[in-house]
Amino acid sequence: MKKVYLLVLIFLTSMYSFAQENAPLITGKVNISIKEGTFECDLTLSDIPQLKNYYIRLNSGMNPLHFRSKEPNDFLIYADKSFSDSTSTGETLAYYFADNTKKGKFLPKSLQIRYVGKFPVATDTIENYSREDWKGNIAFNNYSVRADGNQSGWYPVLYDIDKDKAYDRVKYDIELTCKDCTTLYINGNIPVKSQTHRFKSDVPQELAIFSGDYKYSKVDNTYLLNPDIEESQIKEFGHLIESFKKYYTTNIGIPFEQETVFINTTPTSKNNSWMFVSYPSIYTIGWGNNGLKSIFKPKTQNWFRPFIAHELGHYYFGTYKVFNSELGDMMSEGFAEYLSWQLTKDVLGKDIYKGIVSRKIEALDKFKEAVIPFGKIKSQEEYLDRELYVYYYAPLLFEAIRKEIGDKQMWSWLRNILMTKTDFTNYDFLCSTLKETIKDDKKFEEIKTKYFEGKNSINDAVELVKKEF
């Protein structure tokens, strides 16, 4: 039995490696100042998939000196901008290069982009702060710089329009310099105490960054950057994360490939607090008790620990498997939240689980009449209320399906979703993976009619889930 399990892990890992073979390579130099809020970048994008219909996304605050074809020929390229990049979240501009006919697009095999950017530095919460902070913000808070990869677009991100696929995960060889930093970090590496360091990764990573004047610790297979908790709590935190990862690995059968890096930092605004993941990095943004301290406060730990379980769930739904199409956001967030519910129930305690699910059911009460079921969604705008749809409605339906088919088949469905190759993770994909998993056409049609297409999907799910309470 152990041999079979090991073979499954090897097979799944090889599938993940195969899926990343065509990732582009980024090389070059990046110079940052956390006091001035500046980026100076000289980056070359190579191993580029030869796409016919594409954009190159770059943060709108970055000002290109030039775009230069390096292969097959060396010459400066005129870059056009598109204003119809409808799948972008708004932080980036969409560039492309017209071919000689002016009707199609040209994409070199190797592309150099030199650019600079200057961003506001939030130095306090009295006068020099911003109204809002968010995931895609390139955030300078006087002691550090924080940026995710895909949404902020601080580096060039190739986007395949036809397949709705962003090549935000890249192999890289980058020399990072920050003369007013003490610690440098790029996602996929370990943090280093230095002002200049060459970071390399042959495994494709989203180029999230966190560099600045801060300390870090390591416990087991977990790094903690800029911790604001005591040494004993750091150790407890590391052990807690390992227990969460063990739970997911045991049930899903896919191991965590890299050491997890938790980043604790403050927003550029007064009141925002949230978490996000660019695996293996997990960012916690917040002031005081809205940061990592929440995990040890009796009044907040039962709220905060499930949040961490959710973000770890994004290793599978969002990293191991990237989702797109009209239901992609729902699947990525909904299944990560579903995983958090299961971990909470089995590891943190059933009472905590019941409290979370009960609050979400209550919040959905006014959404019953408006909600559009999965099978009728044509665009993400039809979620109507994204938070309710992806964090409340979707995991509730998945929890009801678990009750319908049992734990064993539910975990099998999750594995099937993660392992099945597809260009589009749409409604057909959701249905086909479930149908293949349960191998019972009558049961599948019953579930599809009741939860995926029914007007009373919320009531039907609530009725079944509450039986466990």
URNORLIN-V304182 format. One record per pair of residues at least 24 apart in sequence whose ideal C-beta (glycine too) atoms are under 10 Angstrom apart, sorted by the first residue. I is the first residue (numbers start at 1). GAP is how many residues later the second one is. Records with the same first field share a line. If there is no record, write none. Layout:
BEGIN
I: GAP / GAP
END
This chain:
BEGIN
5: 245 / 248
8: 245 / 246 / 407 / 411
9: 240 / 244 / 245 / 246
11: 242 / 408
12: 240 / 241 / 242 / 243 / 308 / 403 / 406 / 407
13: 241 / 242 / 244 / 307
15: 239 / 305 / 403 / 404 / 405 / 406
16: 187 / 238 / 241 / 303 / 304 / 305 / 402 / 403
17: 186 / 187 / 240
18: 403
19: 150 / 185 / 301 / 302 / 303 / 402
20: 149 / 150 / 151 / 182 / 183 / 184 / 185
21: 26 / 183
22: 25 / 26 / 27 / 145 / 182
23: 24 / 26 / 135 / 144 / 145 / 146 / 147 / 148 / 149 / 179 / 180 / 181 / 182
24: 24 / 25 / 86 / 87 / 132 / 133 / 134 / 143 / 144 / 145 / 146 / 147 / 148 / 180
25: 85 / 145 / 146 / 147 / 148 / 176 / 177 / 179
26: 87 / 129 / 130 / 131 / 144 / 145 / 146 / 147 / 148 / 175 / 181
27: 83 / 85 / 143 / 144 / 145 / 146 / 147 / 148 / 173
28: 84 / 85 / 86 / 127 / 144 / 145 / 146 / 147
29: 85 / 145 / 146 / 147 / 148 / 167 / 169
30: 124 / 125 / 144 / 145 / 146 / 147 / 148 / 156 / 169 / 177 / 179 / 181
31: 85 / 144 / 145 / 146 / 147 / 148 / 165
32: 85 / 108 / 113 / 115 / 122 / 144 / 145 / 146 / 147 / 148 / 149 / 152 / 177 / 179 / 180
33: 85 / 88 / 107 / 112 / 144 / 145 / 146 / 147 / 148
34: 87 / 106 / 107 / 108 / 109 / 110 / 111 / 144 / 145 / 146 / 147 / 177 / 178 / 179
35: 86 / 88 / 105 / 107 / 108 / 143 / 144 / 145 / 146 / 178
36: 82 / 83 / 85 / 104 / 144
37: 24 / 80 / 81 / 82 / 83 / 84 / 85 / 101 / 102 / 103 / 104 / 105 / 108
38: 78 / 79 / 80 / 81 / 83 / 102 / 107
39: 24 / 76 / 77 / 78 / 79 / 80 / 99 / 106 / 108 / 115 / 116
40: 25 / 74 / 75 / 76 / 77 / 78 / 137
41: 24 / 72 / 73 / 74 / 75 / 76 / 113 / 114 / 115 / 133
42: 70 / 71 / 72 / 73 / 74 / 133
43: 68 / 69 / 70 / 71 / 72 / 112 / 113 / 129 / 131 / 164
44: 24 / 26 / 27 / 66 / 67 / 68 / 69 / 70 / 112 / 129
45: 25 / 62 / 63 / 64 / 65 / 66 / 67 / 68 / 110 / 111 / 112 / 113 / 122 / 125
46: 24 / 25 / 62 / 63 / 64 / 65 / 66 / 124 / 125
47: 62 / 63 / 120 / 123 / 124
48: 59 / 60 / 61 / 62 / 63 / 110 / 119
49: 58 / 109 / 111 / 116 / 118
50: 57 / 58 / 59
51: 54 / 56 / 107 / 108 / 109 / 110 / 111 / 112 / 114 / 116
52: 47 / 52 / 53 / 54 / 55 / 108 / 109 / 110
53: 43 / 51 / 52 / 54 / 106 / 107 / 108 / 109 / 110
54: 40 / 41 / 42 / 43 / 51 / 53 / 104 / 105 / 106 / 107 / 108 / 111 / 113
55: 26 / 27 / 29 / 30 / 32 / 33 / 37 / 38 / 39 / 40 / 41 / 50 / 102 / 103 / 104 / 105 / 106 / 111
56: 36 / 37 / 38 / 39 / 40 / 41 / 51 / 55 / 57 / 97 / 100 / 101 / 102 / 103 / 111
57: 28 / 30 / 31 / 32 / 34 / 35 / 36 / 37 / 38 / 93 / 94 / 95 / 96 / 98 / 99 / 100 / 101 / 102 / 109 / 110 / 111
58: 33 / 34 / 35 / 36 / 37 / 55 / 57 / 59 / 95 / 96 / 97 / 98 / 99
59: 32 / 33 / 34 / 56 / 58 / 60 / 77 / 78 / 79 / 88 / 92 / 93 / 94 / 95 / 96 / 97 / 98
60: 30 / 31 / 32 / 33 / 34 / 57 / 93
61: 30 / 31 / 32 / 54 / 55 / 56 / 57 / 58 / 59 / 77 / 91 / 92 / 93
62: 30 / 31 / 51 / 53 / 54 / 55 / 56 / 57 / 76 / 90 / 91 / 92 / 93 / 94
63: 51 / 52 / 53 / 54 / 55
64: 29 / 31 / 49 / 50 / 51 / 52 / 53 / 92
65: 48 / 49 / 50 / 51
66: 46 / 47 / 48 / 49
67: 28 / 30 / 41 / 44 / 45 / 46 / 47 / 48 / 89
68: 40 / 42 / 43 / 44 / 45 / 46
69: 28 / 37 / 38 / 39 / 40 / 41 / 42 / 43
70: 38 / 39 / 40 / 41 / 42
71: 37 / 38 / 39 / 40
72: 36 / 37 / 38
73: 35 / 36
74: 34 / 36 / 38
75: 33
76: 36
77: 29 / 30 / 31 / 34 / 35 / 36
79: 34
80: 25
82: 79
84: 77
85: 74 / 76
86: 75 / 293
87: 72 / 74 / 77 / 79 / 237 / 241 / 293
88: 48 / 62 / 63 / 65 / 69 / 71 / 78
89: 45 / 46 / 47 / 61 / 62 / 63 / 64
90: 46 / 61
91: 43 / 44 / 45 / 46 / 47 / 56 / 57 / 59 / 60 / 61 / 62 / 63
92: 44 / 58 / 59 / 60 / 61 / 62 / 64 / 65 / 67
93: 60
94: 59 / 65 / 67
95: 61
96: 63 / 65
105: 56
107: 51
111: 45 / 47
113: 42 / 43
115: 39 / 40 / 41
117: 37
119: 26 / 28 / 35 / 149
120: 148
121: 24 / 147
122: 144 / 145 / 146 / 147 / 148
123: 145
124: 146
125: 141 / 142 / 143 / 144 / 145 / 146 / 162
126: 144
128: 140
129: 138 / 139 / 140 / 141 / 142
130: 137 / 138 / 139 / 140 / 142
131: 137 / 138 / 139 / 140 / 141
132: 135 / 136 / 137 / 138 / 139 / 140
133: 133 / 134 / 135 / 136 / 137 / 138 / 139 / 140 / 141 / 152 / 153
134: 133 / 134 / 135 / 138 / 140 / 142 / 151
135: 139 / 140 / 141 / 142 / 143 / 148 / 150
136: 140
137: 130 / 131 / 132 / 135 / 148
138: 71 / 130
139: 71 / 126 / 127 / 128 / 129 / 130 / 146
140: 72 / 128
141: 71 / 124 / 125 / 126 / 127 / 128 / 144
142: 70 / 71 / 124 / 126
143: 37 / 38 / 39 / 69 / 70 / 71 / 83 / 122 / 123
144: 34 / 37 / 39 / 41 / 65 / 66 / 67 / 68 / 69 / 70 / 81 / 82 / 119 / 121 / 122
145: 33 / 36 / 64 / 65 / 66 / 67 / 120
146: 62 / 63 / 64 / 65 / 66 / 117 / 119 / 120 / 121 / 122 / 137 / 139
147: 60 / 61 / 62 / 63 / 64 / 131
148: 39 / 58 / 59 / 60 / 61 / 62 / 128 / 129 / 130 / 133 / 135
149: 37 / 38 / 56 / 57 / 58 / 59 / 60 / 129 / 132
150: 56 / 57 / 58 / 128 / 172
151: 55 / 57 / 125 / 127
152: 55 / 56 / 57 / 126
154: 53 / 54 / 55
155: 51 / 52 / 54
157: 49 / 50
160: 164 / 263
162: 261
163: 161 / 260 / 261
164: 159 / 160 / 161 / 162 / 164 / 259 / 260 / 261 / 262
165: 157 / 159 / 258 / 259
166: 40 / 156 / 158
167: 37
168: 36 / 37 / 38 / 39 / 40 / 110 / 154
169: 32 / 34 / 35 / 36 / 37 / 38 / 109 / 110 / 150 / 153
170: 31 / 34 / 35 / 36 / 37
171: 29 / 30 / 31 / 32 / 33 / 34
172: 27 / 28 / 29 / 30 / 31 / 32 / 33 / 35
173: 25 / 26 / 27 / 28 / 29
174: 24 / 25 / 26 / 27 / 33 / 35
175: 24 / 25
176: 33 / 35
177: 34
178: 31 / 33 / 34 / 35
180: 31 / 32 / 33
181: 30 / 31 / 32 / 33
182: 29 / 30 / 31 / 32 / 33
183: 27 / 28 / 29 / 30 / 31 / 32 / 33 / 42 / 43
184: 25 / 26 / 27 / 28
185: 24 / 25 / 26 / 27 / 29 / 31 / 38 / 40 / 41 / 76 / 78 / 96
186: 24 / 25 / 95
187: 71 / 74 / 76 / 91 / 92 / 93 / 94
188: 70 / 73 / 90 / 91 / 92 / 93
189: 69 / 72 / 91
190: 26 / 28 / 33 / 68 / 69 / 71
191: 24 / 25 / 27 / 32 / 33 / 34 / 35 / 70 / 72
192: 24
201: 57
203: 54 / 55
205: 53 / 73 / 74 / 75 / 76 / 114
206: 71 / 72 / 73 / 74 / 75 / 113
207: 71
208: 53 / 55 / 68 / 69 / 70 / 71 / 72 / 73 / 74 / 75
209: 54 / 69 / 72
210: 51 / 53 / 54 / 55 / 68 / 71 / 73
212: 53
214: 49 / 50 / 51
216: 45 / 46 / 47 / 48
217: 45
218: 41 / 43
220: 25 / 39 / 40
221: 24 / 35 / 37 / 38 / 39 / 59
222: 37 / 38 / 39 / 40 / 58 / 60
223: 36 / 37 / 38 / 39 / 40 / 57 / 58
224: 36 / 37 / 38 / 39 / 40 / 60 / 68
225: 36 / 37 / 38 / 39 / 40 / 56 / 58 / 59
226: 36 / 37 / 38 / 39 / 40 / 58 / 65 / 66
227: 35 / 36 / 37 / 64 / 65 / 66
228: 36 / 37 / 38 / 56 / 60 / 63 / 64 / 65
229: 35 / 62 / 63 / 64 / 66 / 67
230: 63 / 66
232: 64
233: 59 / 60 / 62 / 63
234: 58
236: 59 / 60
237: 25 / 55 / 58 / 59 / 71
238: 24
240: 55 / 65 / 68 / 69 / 107 / 108
241: 41 / 67 / 68 / 71
243: 100 / 104 / 105
244: 61 / 64 / 65 / 67 / 68 / 69 / 95 / 96 / 99 / 103 / 104
245: 67 / 70
246: 101
247: 62 / 65 / 92 / 95 / 96 / 99 / 100
248: 61 / 64 / 65 / 67 / 68 / 91 / 94 / 95
249: 66
250: 161
251: 88 / 91 / 92 / 95 / 156 / 159 / 160 / 163 / 164
252: 61 / 63 / 64 / 68 / 87 / 159 / 160 / 162 / 163 / 166
253: 158 / 159 / 161 / 162 / 165 / 166
254: 61 / 62 / 66 / 67 / 160 / 161 / 164 / 165
255: 60
256: 24 / 56 / 59 / 60 / 63 / 64
257: 58 / 62 / 63
258: 57 / 61
260: 51 / 52 / 55
262: 30 / 46 / 49
263: 29
264: 27 / 28 / 29
265: 26 / 27
266: 24 / 25
274: 33
275: 29 / 32 / 33 / 35 / 36 / 39
276: 35 / 38
277: 31 / 33 / 34 / 35 / 36 / 37 / 38 / 41 / 42 / 59
278: 36 / 40 / 41
279: 32 / 33 / 35 / 36 / 37 / 39 / 40 / 41
280: 35 / 39
281: 30
282: 26 / 29 / 30 / 32 / 33
283: 28
284: 24 / 27
301: 47 / 51
302: 42 / 46 / 47 / 49 / 50 / 51 / 53 / 54
303: 49 / 52 / 53 / 56
305: 35 / 38 / 39 / 42 / 43 / 47
306: 31 / 34 / 35 / 37 / 38 / 39 / 41 / 42 / 46 / 47 / 49 / 50
307: 30 / 33
308: 32 / 35
309: 27 / 28 / 30 / 31 / 32 / 33 / 34 / 35 / 38 / 39
310: 26 / 27 / 28 / 29 / 30 / 31 / 33 / 34 / 81 / 85
311: 25 / 29
312: 24 / 27 / 28 / 31
313: 24 / 25 / 26 / 27 / 28 / 29 / 30
314: 25
315: 24
316: 98 / 99 / 101 / 102
317: 97 / 100 / 101
320: 98 / 99
321: 93 / 96 / 97 / 98 / 99 / 100 / 101 / 104
322: 103
323: 94 / 99 / 101 / 102 / 103 / 106
324: 98 / 99 / 100 / 101 / 102 / 105
325: 52 / 54 / 55 / 97 / 98 / 99 / 100 / 101 / 102 / 103 / 104 / 105
326: 48 / 51 / 52 / 53 / 54 / 55 / 56 / 57 / 98 / 99 / 100 / 101
327: 47 / 48 / 50 / 53 / 56 / 63 / 67 / 97 / 98 / 99 / 100 / 101 / 102 / 103
328: 52 / 96 / 97 / 98 / 101
329: 51 / 54 / 57 / 60 / 61 / 65
330: 44 / 47 / 50 / 53 / 56 / 59 / 60 / 61 / 63 / 64 / 65 / 67 / 95 / 100
331: 43 / 59 / 63 / 67 / 86 / 94 / 95 / 98 / 99
332: 58 / 62 / 93
333: 53 / 54 / 56 / 57 / 58 / 61 / 62
334: 40 / 55 / 56 / 57 / 58 / 59 / 60 / 61 / 62 / 63 / 64
335: 55 / 59 / 60 / 63 / 78 / 79 / 82 / 83
336: 54 / 55 / 58 / 59
337: 53 / 54 / 55 / 57 / 58 / 59 / 61 / 62
338: 56 / 57 / 58 / 59 / 60 / 61 / 63 / 64 / 72 / 76
339: 56 / 59 / 75
340: 51 / 55
341: 54 / 55 / 57 / 58 / 61 / 124
342: 53 / 56 / 57 / 60 / 65 / 68 / 69 / 72
345: 54 / 123
346: 61
350: 118 / 119
353: 46 / 115 / 116
354: 112 / 114 / 115
356: 39
357: 35 / 38 / 39 / 42 / 105 / 108 / 109 / 111 / 112
358: 107 / 108 / 111
359: 33
360: 28 / 31 / 32 / 33 / 35 / 36 / 39 / 102 / 105
361: 31 / 35 / 97 / 100 / 101 / 104 / 105 / 108
362: 30 / 100
363: 24 / 25 / 28 / 29 / 30
364: 24 / 25 / 28 / 29 / 32 / 94 / 95 / 97 / 98
365: 93 / 97
367: 25 / 26 / 91
368: 25 / 87 / 88 / 89 / 90 / 91 / 94
369: 86 / 89
371: 84 / 86 / 87
372: 83 / 85
373: 24 / 54 / 75 / 76 / 77 / 78 / 79 / 80 / 81 / 82 / 83 / 84 / 85
374: 52 / 53 / 56 / 57 / 74 / 77 / 78 / 79 / 83
375: 52 / 55 / 56 / 73 / 74 / 76 / 77 / 78 / 79 / 82
376: 51 / 76 / 77 / 79
377: 49 / 50
378: 49
392: 66
393: 64 / 65 / 68
395: 66
396: 55 / 61 / 62 / 65 / 66 / 68 / 69
397: 50 / 53 / 54 / 55 / 60 / 61 / 63 / 64 / 68
398: 53 / 63
399: 62 / 63 / 65 / 66 / 69
400: 47 / 50 / 51 / 57 / 58 / 60 / 61 / 62 / 63 / 64 / 65
401: 33 / 37 / 46 / 49 / 50 / 51 / 60 / 63
402: 62 / 63 / 66
403: 58 / 61 / 62 / 64 / 65
404: 34 / 39 / 42 / 43 / 46 / 47 / 57 / 60
405: 29 / 32 / 33 / 35 / 38 / 39 / 42
406: 32
409: 25 / 28 / 29 / 30 / 31 / 34
410: 24 / 27 / 28
411: 26
412: 24 / 25 / 26
413: 24 / 25
427: 25 / 26
END
